[in-house]
């Protein structure tokens, strides 16, 4: 699930080449998800065991020292459009790998960070994007446990997309009538009704009890909207 959550943040074009460095639980999950999405993926790890495990599942899997710029240059890493550094507990190896990728001129470097300090240093030395998968997953699970949201993705700027049960204020009203955007500051993107196809929402879309809504907007606004129970 961590891998799927992480790949949902990407804006990669289909078929882009991606190098995933660190084939632990996180890195291998991301690599597998990227393969399913149609990307060419090279996996790199300094240990032989994960490389052997993923050799037949990725486009390429190589045992190598990713902190050595000459080694990864010889492997053709400079030709990849995107790099993901999934090295977890070895902070030095993570940062040295980022520096090596930066030296190769990789234009899009994503880094898994365990702490805020790790993430801050990673960005200072060349990482373009930093994710905190454990923290992101904790936030996601917390929302799901409350029962208010069926799925939830939050982006770095406090903007989120969620799938929720239609709150009481929207029942048996069109979106114009319920004034969702004006009252709650969120946008209903789509509506899914039982035994019917998903439909993109318009101001005239009518919401019924039991409908599922895809909504977007500031995280706090979505939380308030999802938990609203008072009829207007």
C-alpha positions as CSV (number, residue, x, y, z in Angstrom):
1,X,0.0,0.0,0.0
2,X,2.9,2.4,0.7
3,X,4.1,1.9,-2.8
4,X,0.7,2.6,-4.3
5,X,0.3,5.7,-2.1
6,X,3.7,7.0,-3.2
7,X,3.2,6.4,-7.0
8,X,-0.1,8.3,-6.8
9,X,1.9,11.4,-6.3
10,X,3.9,11.1,-9.5
11,X,3.2,13.0,-12.6
12,X,5.2,10.7,-14.9
13,X,4.4,10.2,-18.5
14,X,3.6,6.7,-19.5
15,X,6.7,4.8,-20.4
16,X,9.1,7.1,-18.6
17,X,12.2,5.3,-17.4
18,X,12.7,5.2,-13.6
19,X,15.6,4.0,-11.5
20,X,14.7,2.9,-8.0
21,X,17.6,2.7,-5.6
22,X,17.0,0.6,-2.5
23,X,14.9,-2.5,-2.9
24,X,13.6,-2.9,0.6
25,X,9.9,-3.0,1.5
26,X,9.3,0.5,0.3
27,X,11.5,0.6,-2.8
28,X,10.4,-2.8,-4.1
29,X,6.7,-1.9,-3.6
30,X,7.2,1.4,-5.5
31,X,9.1,-0.4,-8.3
32,X,6.4,-3.0,-8.7
33,X,3.7,-0.3,-8.9
34,X,5.7,1.6,-11.5
35,X,6.0,-1.5,-13.6
36,X,2.3,-2.1,-13.5
37,X,1.8,1.5,-14.7
38,X,3.9,0.8,-17.8
39,X,7.3,2.3,-16.8
40,X,10.7,0.9,-17.5
41,X,12.3,0.3,-14.1
42,X,15.8,-0.4,-13.1
43,X,16.2,-1.5,-9.5
44,X,19.5,-1.0,-7.7
45,X,20.5,-2.4,-4.3
46,X,23.9,-3.0,-2.6
47,X,22.8,-6.4,-1.4
48,X,22.5,-9.4,-3.6
49,X,19.3,-10.9,-2.0
50,X,16.8,-8.3,-3.0
51,X,18.3,-8.0,-6.5
52,X,17.9,-11.7,-7.0
53,X,14.4,-11.6,-5.7
54,X,13.3,-8.8,-8.2
55,X,15.5,-9.7,-11.1
56,X,12.6,-11.3,-13.1
57,X,10.0,-8.7,-12.0
58,X,11.7,-5.5,-13.1
59,X,13.1,-4.3,-16.4
60,X,16.6,-4.5,-14.8
61,X,17.8,-5.3,-11.3
62,X,21.4,-4.7,-10.4
63,X,23.6,-5.1,-7.4
64,X,25.7,-2.0,-7.0
65,X,27.0,0.8,-4.7
66,X,24.7,3.7,-5.5
67,X,26.9,6.1,-3.6
68,X,29.7,5.8,-6.2
69,X,29.0,8.1,-9.0
70,X,31.3,6.4,-11.4
71,X,29.6,3.0,-10.8
72,X,26.1,4.3,-11.5
73,X,27.3,6.3,-14.5
74,X,28.6,3.1,-16.1
75,X,25.2,1.6,-15.5
76,X,23.6,4.3,-17.6
77,X,21.7,5.9,-14.7
78,X,22.2,9.3,-16.3
79,X,19.9,8.3,-19.1
80,X,16.9,7.8,-16.7
81,X,14.2,10.5,-16.5
82,X,13.5,9.9,-12.8
83,X,15.3,8.6,-9.8
84,X,13.7,7.4,-6.5
85,X,16.0,6.9,-3.5
86,X,14.3,4.5,-1.2
87,X,17.2,3.8,1.1
88,X,15.8,3.9,4.6
89,X,17.9,3.6,7.7
90,X,21.3,4.4,6.3
91,X,21.2,8.2,6.2
92,X,24.8,8.5,4.9
93,X,24.1,6.2,2.0
94,X,20.9,8.0,1.1
95,X,22.5,11.4,1.1
96,X,25.6,10.2,-0.9
97,X,23.3,8.6,-3.4
98,X,21.4,11.9,-3.9
99,X,24.7,13.7,-4.4
100,X,25.8,11.1,-7.0
101,X,22.5,11.5,-8.9
102,X,22.8,15.2,-8.8
103,X,26.3,15.0,-10.3
104,X,24.8,12.9,-13.1
105,X,22.3,15.6,-13.8
106,X,19.1,13.7,-13.0
107,X,16.3,16.2,-13.5
108,X,13.8,14.6,-11.1
109,X,15.0,13.0,-7.9
110,X,12.5,11.7,-5.3
111,X,13.7,10.7,-1.8
112,X,12.2,8.7,1.0
113,X,13.0,10.4,4.2
114,X,12.6,9.0,7.7
115,X,12.8,12.4,9.5
116,X,12.3,16.0,8.8
117,X,16.0,16.6,9.2
118,X,16.7,13.9,6.6
119,X,14.3,15.5,4.2
120,X,15.7,19.0,4.7
121,X,19.2,17.9,4.0
122,X,18.1,15.9,1.0
123,X,16.6,18.9,-0.6
124,X,19.6,21.1,0.2
125,X,21.9,18.7,-1.7
126,X,19.7,18.2,-4.7
127,X,16.5,16.2,-4.1
128,X,13.5,17.7,-5.9
129,X,10.8,15.9,-4.0
130,X,10.8,14.4,-0.5
131,X,8.2,12.0,0.8
132,X,7.6,10.7,4.3
133,X,5.8,7.4,3.7
134,X,5.3,6.3,7.3
135,X,3.8,9.7,8.2
136,X,1.7,9.9,5.1
137,X,0.3,6.4,5.7
138,X,-0.4,7.3,9.4
139,X,-2.4,10.3,8.3
140,X,-4.3,8.2,5.7
141,X,-5.1,5.4,8.1
142,X,-6.3,7.8,10.7
143,X,-8.8,9.3,8.3
144,X,-10.0,5.8,7.2
145,X,-10.4,4.6,10.7
146,X,-12.8,7.4,11.6
147,X,-15.1,6.1,8.9
148,X,-15.6,9.5,7.4
149,X,-13.4,8.8,4.4
150,X,-13.1,5.7,2.3
151,X,-9.9,6.8,0.7
152,X,-7.6,9.8,1.1
153,X,-4.6,11.3,-0.6
154,X,-2.9,14.5,0.8
155,X,-0.3,16.5,-1.2
156,X,2.5,18.5,0.1
157,X,0.7,21.9,0.1
158,X,-2.2,20.8,2.3
159,X,-4.5,19.9,-0.7
160,X,-6.2,16.6,-0.7
161,X,-8.5,14.3,-2.7
162,X,-10.8,12.0,-0.9
163,X,-13.6,9.5,-1.5
164,X,-16.3,10.0,1.1
165,X,-19.9,9.0,1.9
166,X,-22.2,11.8,0.8
167,X,-22.7,14.0,4.0
168,X,-26.3,14.9,5.2
169,X,-26.2,18.5,3.9
170,X,-26.0,17.2,0.3
171,X,-28.8,14.6,0.4
172,X,-31.5,15.0,-2.2
173,X,-30.1,18.3,-3.5
174,X,-28.2,19.4,-6.5
175,X,-24.7,20.7,-5.8
176,X,-25.9,24.2,-6.6
177,X,-28.7,23.8,-4.0
178,X,-26.4,22.5,-1.3
179,X,-23.8,25.1,-2.0
180,X,-20.9,22.7,-1.2
181,X,-18.2,24.9,-2.6
182,X,-19.5,28.1,-1.0
183,X,-20.3,26.5,2.4
184,X,-17.4,24.1,2.8
185,X,-14.7,25.3,0.4
186,X,-14.4,22.0,-1.4
187,X,-15.2,20.8,-4.9
188,X,-17.2,17.7,-5.7
189,X,-15.4,16.2,-8.7
190,X,-17.5,13.1,-9.2
191,X,-20.4,10.9,-7.9
192,X,-20.6,7.1,-7.7
193,X,-24.0,5.6,-7.1
194,X,-24.6,2.0,-6.4
195,X,-25.0,-0.1,-9.6
196,X,-24.4,2.9,-11.8
197,X,-21.3,4.2,-13.6
198,X,-19.1,7.0,-12.1
199,X,-20.3,10.4,-13.3
200,X,-18.4,13.7,-13.3
201,X,-20.1,16.2,-11.2
202,X,-21.8,19.3,-12.5
203,X,-23.7,22.1,-10.6
204,X,-26.9,20.3,-11.6
205,X,-25.8,16.9,-10.3
206,X,-28.2,15.6,-7.6
207,X,-26.8,13.8,-4.6
208,X,-28.7,11.0,-3.0
209,X,-28.2,9.3,0.4
210,X,-25.7,6.5,-0.1
211,X,-23.8,8.1,-2.9
212,X,-20.0,8.2,-2.8
213,X,-18.4,11.5,-3.6
214,X,-14.9,12.3,-4.9
215,X,-14.0,15.7,-3.5
216,X,-10.9,17.9,-3.6
217,X,-9.8,20.9,-1.6
218,X,-7.9,21.9,1.5
219,X,-7.5,19.0,3.9
220,X,-9.2,20.7,6.8
221,X,-12.2,21.7,4.6
222,X,-12.6,18.1,3.4
223,X,-12.4,16.9,7.0
224,X,-15.2,19.3,8.0
225,X,-17.3,18.5,5.0
226,X,-17.0,14.7,5.5
227,X,-18.0,15.0,9.1
228,X,-20.9,17.4,8.6
229,X,-24.2,15.9,9.8
230,X,-26.5,19.0,10.2
231,X,-29.1,19.4,7.5
232,X,-29.2,22.9,6.0
